[in-house]
Amino acid sequence: MSRIDDSRAFIPVRIAVLTVSDTRSPSDDRSGQVLVERLTGAGHVLADRTIVRDDRDAIAGQLRKWIADPAIDVVISTGGTGLTGRDVTVEAHRDVYEKEIDAFGTVFTMVSMAKIGTSAVQSRATGGVAGGTYLFALPGSPGACKDAWDEILSLQLDYRHRPCNFVEIMPRLDEHQRRK
């Protein structure tokens, strides 16, 4: 059964928040703010935060920049995961993934179904790994960001979470690159 093991020490991770939007600014980026409040409230470190327009190359470029930064362990983006023509965040994430975390989208859909019913099918939330960095793309609504953080990421980014979590395998994410 899933649980927090209080005999283990909490290990803060360094998280960058990327908002994908043609219209948001730092003053009205509610979804990005939800993520910042949640991650810092949990004891993690906000490593960076920015907003980029709905452009596949711009999104992938920002992801690559943060993947190359050893001071960033995790990137969480919000926005651009829907079905419209401007929604290209998922494609940008997949442009940089080395490995996709297939079950992340599935679990997010399960969480969303409990909250918004069949409207959950309109989201394409995704997760993956590149260069030893975790990457997660969430919908642009504050509610979806709360759900993803509260129900999935807060647990998987907590080293104390049992039976397993993303933090404990971080040192091995780029082992294939070190073996060369």
C-alpha positions as a Markdown table, in Angstrom:
| # | Residue | x | y | z |
|---|---|---|---|---|
| 1 | Met | 0.0 | 0.0 | 0.0 |
| 2 | Ser | 1.2 | 3.5 | -0.8 |
| 3 | Arg | 2.4 | 5.5 | 2.2 |
| 4 | Ile | 4.9 | 8.0 | 3.6 |
| 5 | Asp | 7.7 | 6.3 | 5.6 |
| 6 | Asp | 8.6 | 8.8 | 8.3 |
| 7 | Ser | 11.8 | 6.9 | 9.1 |
| 8 | Arg | 13.3 | 8.3 | 5.9 |
| 9 | Ala | 14.5 | 11.9 | 5.6 |
| 10 | Phe | 12.8 | 14.2 | 3.2 |
| 11 | Ile | 15.0 | 15.2 | 0.2 |
| 12 | Pro | 14.0 | 18.5 | -1.5 |
| 13 | Val | 14.3 | 18.5 | -5.3 |
| 14 | Arg | 14.9 | 21.5 | -7.5 |
| 15 | Ile | 11.9 | 22.2 | -9.7 |
| 16 | Ala | 11.5 | 24.6 | -12.6 |
| 17 | Val | 8.0 | 25.8 | -13.6 |
| 18 | Leu | 7.2 | 26.6 | -17.2 |
| 19 | Thr | 3.9 | 28.2 | -18.2 |
| 20 | Val | 3.0 | 27.8 | -21.9 |
| 21 | Ser | 0.7 | 30.7 | -23.0 |
| 22 | Asp | 0.3 | 33.5 | -25.5 |
| 23 | Thr | -1.7 | 35.6 | -23.1 |
| 24 | Arg | -0.4 | 35.0 | -19.5 |
| 25 | Ser | 2.1 | 37.3 | -17.7 |
| 26 | Pro | 3.7 | 36.7 | -14.3 |
| 27 | Ser | 1.0 | 38.7 | -12.6 |
| 28 | Asp | -1.9 | 36.6 | -13.9 |
| 29 | Asp | -0.3 | 33.1 | -14.2 |
| 30 | Arg | -2.6 | 31.4 | -11.7 |
| 31 | Ser | -1.6 | 27.8 | -12.7 |
| 32 | Gly | 2.1 | 28.5 | -12.5 |
| 33 | Gln | 1.5 | 30.1 | -9.1 |
| 34 | Val | -0.4 | 27.1 | -7.8 |
| 35 | Leu | 2.5 | 24.9 | -8.7 |
| 36 | Val | 5.0 | 27.3 | -7.1 |
| 37 | Glu | 3.0 | 27.4 | -3.9 |
| 38 | Arg | 2.5 | 23.7 | -3.8 |
| 39 | Leu | 6.1 | 22.7 | -4.4 |
| 40 | Thr | 7.6 | 25.2 | -2.1 |
| 41 | Gly | 5.0 | 24.4 | 0.6 |
| 42 | Ala | 6.1 | 20.8 | 0.4 |
| 43 | Gly | 9.7 | 21.8 | 1.0 |
| 44 | His | 11.1 | 21.6 | -2.5 |
| 45 | Val | 13.1 | 24.4 | -4.2 |
| 46 | Leu | 11.8 | 26.6 | -7.0 |
| 47 | Ala | 14.8 | 26.4 | -9.3 |
| 48 | Asp | 13.4 | 28.7 | -12.0 |
| 49 | Arg | 10.2 | 29.9 | -13.5 |
| 50 | Thr | 9.3 | 31.4 | -16.9 |
| 51 | Ile | 6.5 | 31.8 | -19.4 |
| 52 | Val | 6.9 | 30.9 | -23.1 |
| 53 | Arg | 4.5 | 31.3 | -26.0 |
| 54 | Asp | 2.6 | 28.4 | -27.5 |
| 55 | Asp | 5.3 | 27.5 | -30.0 |
| 56 | Arg | 6.8 | 24.0 | -30.2 |
| 57 | Asp | 10.3 | 25.1 | -30.8 |
| 58 | Ala | 10.2 | 27.7 | -28.0 |
| 59 | Ile | 8.9 | 25.1 | -25.6 |
| 60 | Ala | 11.4 | 22.4 | -26.5 |
| 61 | Gly | 14.2 | 25.0 | -26.4 |
| 62 | Gln | 13.3 | 26.0 | -22.8 |
| 63 | Leu | 13.0 | 22.3 | -21.8 |
| 64 | Arg | 16.5 | 21.6 | -23.3 |
| 65 | Lys | 18.0 | 24.6 | -21.5 |
| 66 | Trp | 16.7 | 23.3 | -18.2 |
| 67 | Ile | 17.6 | 19.7 | -18.9 |
| 68 | Ala | 21.2 | 20.9 | -19.4 |
| 69 | Asp | 21.2 | 22.8 | -16.1 |
| 70 | Pro | 22.5 | 20.6 | -13.3 |
| 71 | Ala | 20.7 | 22.8 | -10.8 |
| 72 | Ile | 17.3 | 21.5 | -12.1 |
| 73 | Asp | 16.0 | 18.1 | -11.2 |
| 74 | Val | 12.4 | 18.4 | -12.4 |
| 75 | Val | 10.5 | 20.6 | -14.9 |
| 76 | Ile | 6.7 | 21.0 | -14.6 |
| 77 | Ser | 5.0 | 22.8 | -17.5 |
| 78 | Thr | 1.4 | 24.0 | -17.5 |
| 79 | Gly | -0.7 | 24.8 | -20.5 |
| 80 | Gly | -0.9 | 23.6 | -24.1 |
| 81 | Thr | -1.9 | 20.0 | -23.5 |
| 82 | Gly | -5.3 | 20.2 | -25.1 |
| 83 | Leu | -6.6 | 19.4 | -28.5 |
| 84 | Thr | -6.6 | 22.8 | -30.3 |
| 85 | Gly | -4.2 | 23.8 | -33.0 |
| 86 | Arg | -2.2 | 25.9 | -30.7 |
| 87 | Asp | -1.8 | 23.1 | -28.1 |
| 88 | Val | 1.8 | 21.9 | -28.9 |
| 89 | Thr | 3.3 | 21.3 | -25.4 |
| 90 | Val | 2.9 | 17.6 | -25.6 |
| 91 | Glu | 4.7 | 17.4 | -28.9 |
| 92 | Ala | 7.5 | 19.7 | -27.6 |
| 93 | His | 7.9 | 17.5 | -24.6 |
| 94 | Arg | 8.1 | 14.4 | -26.8 |
| 95 | Asp | 10.7 | 16.1 | -28.9 |
| 96 | Val | 13.1 | 16.0 | -26.0 |
| 97 | Tyr | 12.1 | 12.9 | -24.0 |
| 98 | Glu | 14.5 | 10.0 | -23.9 |
| 99 | Lys | 11.9 | 7.9 | -22.2 |
| 100 | Glu | 8.2 | 8.6 | -21.7 |
| 101 | Ile | 6.6 | 7.8 | -18.4 |
| 102 | Asp | 3.5 | 6.3 | -20.0 |
| 103 | Ala | 1.6 | 5.7 | -16.8 |
| 104 | Phe | 1.8 | 9.4 | -15.7 |
| 105 | Gly | -0.9 | 10.4 | -18.3 |
| 106 | Thr | -3.0 | 7.4 | -17.4 |
| 107 | Val | -2.9 | 8.1 | -13.7 |
| 108 | Phe | -3.6 | 11.8 | -14.3 |
| 109 | Thr | -6.6 | 10.8 | -16.4 |
| 110 | Met | -7.9 | 8.6 | -13.5 |
| 111 | Val | -7.5 | 11.5 | -11.0 |
| 112 | Ser | -9.2 | 13.8 | -13.5 |
| 113 | Met | -12.1 | 11.4 | -14.1 |
| 114 | Ala | -12.9 | 11.5 | -10.3 |
| 115 | Lys | -13.0 | 15.3 | -10.5 |
| 116 | Ile | -14.4 | 16.3 | -13.9 |
| 117 | Gly | -15.8 | 13.0 | -15.4 |
| 118 | Thr | -15.5 | 12.3 | -19.0 |
| 119 | Ser | -14.1 | 15.8 | -19.7 |
| 120 | Ala | -10.8 | 14.2 | -18.7 |
| 121 | Val | -10.4 | 12.7 | -22.1 |
| 122 | Gln | -9.6 | 16.2 | -23.5 |
| 123 | Ser | -6.3 | 16.4 | -21.6 |
| 124 | Arg | -3.0 | 15.0 | -22.9 |
| 125 | Ala | -0.9 | 15.3 | -19.7 |
| 126 | Thr | 2.4 | 13.6 | -20.1 |
| 127 | Gly | 5.6 | 12.8 | -18.3 |
| 128 | Gly | 9.1 | 11.7 | -19.3 |
| 129 | Val | 12.8 | 11.8 | -18.7 |
| 130 | Ala | 15.7 | 13.4 | -20.6 |
| 131 | Gly | 19.3 | 14.1 | -19.5 |
| 132 | Gly | 18.5 | 12.9 | -16.0 |
| 133 | Thr | 15.7 | 15.4 | -15.6 |
| 134 | Tyr | 12.0 | 14.6 | -15.0 |
| 135 | Leu | 9.6 | 16.5 | -17.3 |
| 136 | Phe | 5.9 | 16.7 | -16.7 |
| 137 | Ala | 3.3 | 18.6 | -18.9 |
| 138 | Leu | 0.0 | 19.5 | -17.1 |
| 139 | Pro | -3.1 | 21.2 | -18.4 |
| 140 | Gly | -3.3 | 25.0 | -18.0 |
| 141 | Ser | -6.1 | 25.1 | -15.4 |
| 142 | Pro | -5.3 | 25.8 | -11.7 |
| 143 | Gly | -7.5 | 22.8 | -10.8 |
| 144 | Ala | -5.6 | 20.4 | -13.0 |
| 145 | Cys | -2.3 | 21.6 | -11.5 |
| 146 | Lys | -3.7 | 21.1 | -8.0 |
| 147 | Asp | -4.9 | 17.6 | -8.9 |
| 148 | Ala | -1.6 | 16.6 | -10.5 |
| 149 | Trp | 0.5 | 17.9 | -7.7 |
| 150 | Asp | -1.7 | 16.8 | -4.8 |
| 151 | Glu | -2.6 | 13.3 | -6.1 |
| 152 | Ile | 0.6 | 12.3 | -8.0 |
| 153 | Leu | 3.6 | 14.6 | -8.0 |
| 154 | Ser | 3.7 | 15.4 | -4.3 |
| 155 | Leu | 4.0 | 11.7 | -3.6 |
| 156 | Gln | 6.3 | 10.6 | -6.4 |
| 157 | Leu | 8.6 | 13.6 | -5.7 |
| 158 | Asp | 8.8 | 12.7 | -2.0 |
| 159 | Tyr | 11.7 | 10.4 | -1.1 |
| 160 | Arg | 9.8 | 9.0 | 1.8 |
| 161 | His | 7.0 | 7.7 | -0.4 |
| 162 | Arg | 6.7 | 3.9 | -0.4 |
| 163 | Pro | 6.8 | 1.4 | -2.1 |
| 164 | Cys | 8.8 | 3.6 | -4.6 |
| 165 | Asn | 9.2 | 7.1 | -5.8 |
| 166 | Phe | 10.9 | 9.2 | -8.5 |
| 167 | Val | 13.5 | 10.7 | -6.2 |
| 168 | Glu | 15.2 | 7.4 | -5.2 |
| 169 | Ile | 16.0 | 6.6 | -8.8 |
| 170 | Met | 17.2 | 10.1 | -9.8 |
| 171 | Pro | 20.9 | 9.2 | -9.5 |
| 172 | Arg | 20.4 | 6.4 | -12.1 |
| 173 | Leu | 18.3 | 8.3 | -14.7 |
| 174 | Asp | 21.4 | 9.2 | -16.8 |
| 175 | Glu | 23.5 | 6.1 | -16.0 |
| 176 | His | 23.4 | 5.1 | -19.7 |
| 177 | Gln | 25.3 | 8.3 | -20.5 |
| 178 | Arg | 28.0 | 7.7 | -17.8 |
| 179 | Arg | 28.8 | 4.1 | -19.0 |
| 180 | Lys | 30.3 | 5.3 | -22.3 |
